[in-house]
Amino acid sequence: MTVETILSHIRSLRAVVGNDEVRGMSAAQLDKLDESICQIIYELVGKSLPGSDTPYHRVASWADAIERDAPIEIFTTNYDLLMEEALEDRRVPYFDGFAGVRKPFFDLRAMEEDAFPPRWARLWKLHGSINWYQTSKAGVLRGATNEKGLKRVIHPSHLKYEESRRMPYLAMIDRLRAFLKKSTSTLILCGYSFRDEHLNEVIVQGLQSTQTAIAFGLLFGKLNDYPDAVRLAVQRPNLSLLARDGAVISGREGKWKEGEKDAAASSVSAWVTWAPTIGANAAGKLNPELKLGDFAVLGEFLHELIGNAYVPAESAHAK
């Protein structure tokens, strides 16, 4: 059981407690417990990036460097502020659904109209953020606040919380649906375990309704570690999985083909490594391991795509 599972359970109890008690706890006690758990989550993930050349920075640089007619849309289930930090370090303009300076407020109309230039990235935090707060009058606000009694807007699941608190979650999910409706959309998933059934449903429905859209799941571990993902990809040809030891492509599951030692040695890269094959008749054979499911390796891959000639905006400004 994780802290997110516990938080979901507490909110389920809070939704039915009314003026009574459930499991020996009142509504006020459940609210206090919810607040305390959100504070624990904040303390765990409220960290800064360790430097200025992290995988997050490389994703931000890639988003800034590529020419495009449509904006890059980044969907994340993380609560932390690491992607925001990297985008700002690289001076990449982005819109996250909020508007304003003193107390940025959630602006559904701006999300729906989407009138920002294509060079602006979009950052959609599907499960909320450690710096989102629910207020009684102004709705959901982003940023530091000194007001007491505010609830952090963190959604570990798709439970039906009070609508005002849930609104950003619904709007972010709608952005994912809209993205997958585009005939040329390409969704790259990294670090996603495919254990969120509701999110899986949104992705699969989008790929079913728009068969020219494609999705690639970059898995950190081996295929057997992701049975839910394999089940979905086998049934959905435009969902491909690329795992450490194999893949599911066009609905067909298979392992990476082993290679001869000399041939494998000539094709070494940062995202493919080769390990000796174990077992009978394995002499001279090597097994490839695809490592793009490692976010750090994906960052290296994106960095190579844009090349060393790319100069981040802050570096150009410094000159």
Summary of the structure (lengths in Angstrom):
residues: 319
radius of gyration: 22.0
end to end distance: 51.3
largest distance: 72.6
contacts: 895
relative contact order: 0.10
helix: 39%
strand: 21%
